[in-house]
Structure formats: C-alpha cells, structure tokens
Amino acid sequence: MLIPIQTTYGFFWLNRWKYRLARCQRHTSRTPEGIPIKLRSFALIRDFEADGRIEEFIRVVVDNNTNSPFISPIKKEFASDEPTIRSFSRRAYQQIDRLWGNKENKNKERWGDIFRLAFADHENPDRFREQFTKMISVQHNDEAARAYEEELRKKKAYLKANQVQIYQSLEKYLDQQNWKKADYETAFIMYQWMVIENYDDFDDLFRGVSLDVINEIGRLWMQYSKQQFGIKGQAKIYRDLGGTEDYNYEIWKRFGDRVGWLDELLWLDWELDKGLAYRTTETHNYHLPLLMYCRFRCVWWMRVGAREEGVWGCISSLAPRLQGP
C-alpha cells in the first residue's frame, strides 16, 4: 500500500533532513555533525526503506533539480564515484517501477519518474526501447503514453546523434522473422523520428514525415518478408479500394478485411489478441506493420476510424503520398 507523499509526519520528517543537509552545502564531504555525507545519505535511504516510505525519498531525488539543497551535497560527494551513482539510480528505478509500473497507475507524474530514472541509465543502450515496451504493455493508459513522449523529447539531442543506428534492430528482428518484435521496433522508430524531427504529434508525423523514412522501413519489411508485408502494399490496397483522405466506413471495413485487421465485423483487439495478431501474418498479405499506426490504443483506434487521429487517419495520410512503384 502506498503511503501518501505529503502525510503530516512524513512531510515534516523529510524537511527536517532537508534542513540539516542544506547546512552542508559549504562542505564537500561532511555534515555539520562531522559525518560523511555518503554515509548519512545511505543511512537516510535505509531509514526511509525501514519505515516503508522510500517513495518519499525517491520523489525528491527524481525532481531533476540539481540545485536542490537536499540533493546537491550528496551529488557532490558522489560526483567522483560514478558506479555508486548508477547503483543508486538503478535501485531507485527498481523501487518506483515495482510500486507504480503497472496498469493501475494513472498518474502521469509517477510515470514520468519511472521513465526519467530509466533514461538516466546511460550504460543501458536499450533503455529507451525497453521503456517503450513498458509503455505499450499498459494499453489504454494515456498518462503513461504522454509521460513517455515527454521524457523521450528531452533526449532529442541523444537520439539525433545516434540516428545512424535507428534501423539496425528492425533489420535484425526481420532477419529472424520475429514479426512481433519487428512490429514493436517499427513503432519505436516512428516515435524516435517524431522527436528527432520535432513533430507535434503522430498526426503531424504521418502527414509530414520524410518518405525516405517510410521507404526504408518499407524496404526492410518487403525484403525480409519476401514481399508479404510492408507499408506501400497497405497504402496501395487502400487506394485500390477507392480510399481517399475522406472517411468512408465501407471502404475502411473492406481494407481491414483484406489485411486481416477485421474478421467478420470484429476488429482485431491488439491488446487481447496479440497472439492472433502475429499468427495472422501467415494468411494475410500486408498485415504488418500495425503498431506504428495505433501505438497504445489499437483496437479503439481501429473501431473509431472516423477520428482523424486513428489508424484510418494514419493510413489515409500516407496512401496518397506513396503512389508509384
């Protein structure tokens, strides 16, 4: 059971320690009592854990305020001890992930804490991808999705500097014919391009993303699926059925049936039918990629096709841009 962050006792107790540690800003390594700050900070962590209130301590640590009088002396002491900092950060991440990393958490701020701490683990090259998978795993959780996007945007400089590697994992998964991981990776790539190119949202992305990006993703899917899957194939089916940027539910239903997203008037529920979603690849051409269009609310976005920001909106935006061989 989570203890509220600002209980009367907890708030006062925490601020008493803030006051005592604020007095040591002039001292690099010791508190006014002469105790090394590193030892005091670890003792403080233990006290919070023993009292069942570790989230209170974590809340202060993850506020990203490097000028905090409570945190800055500890950071100064740890500055030359990077392994200790990483260990502490990972421990804090494990704590809040255990407490808050689930579908029941509808608090955007707490999701932001989880993603922020995970992204701080610079030794983990898959940290952004792993947290994307976590965000997807809590389907229909708008707060988790918004928090992930906000924290990922803060890493734009890193993503931009490393964009040369952006397709490597996708090619690996496709070569292994691991369609599920390839589908996840395709959606993750689109998230990265949204951040790198500074699009406001996914609607903006699909209307304006460079065709070089779409063509490269499509090329990889076509090459490793032996022409069975790909974005251009999906767009061509939609156009051949008479699909335009004007919504027509009859055409949309026929399109869903052709690519295996609709079965006897029932739209594929990606959250409940993940297994079916990737078994269907054996019988339907151009069934994949899928997740890049619907991100975190797949079945809802298919059913409410009339909404511009749904799966239909993404397909209808791309289709006219992808005419040609």
Buried (B, 14 or more C-beta within 10 A) or exposed (E): EEEEBEEEEBEEBBEEBBEBBBEBEEBEEBBEEEEEBBEBBBEBBEBBEEEEBBBBBBBBBBEEEEEBBBBBBBBBBBEEEEEEBBEBBBBBBEBBBEBBBEEEBEEBEBBBBBBBBBBBBEEBEEBBBEBBBBBBBBBEBEBBBBBBBBBBBEBBEBBEEBEEEBBEBBBBBBEEEBBBBBBBBBBBBBBBBBBBBEBEEBBBBBBEBEEEBBEBBBBBBBEBBEEBBBBBBBBBBBBEBEBEEEBBEEBBBBBBBBBBBBBEEEBBBBBEBBEEBBEBBEEBBBBBBBBBBBBBBBBBBBBBBEEEEBBBBBBBBBBEBBEEE
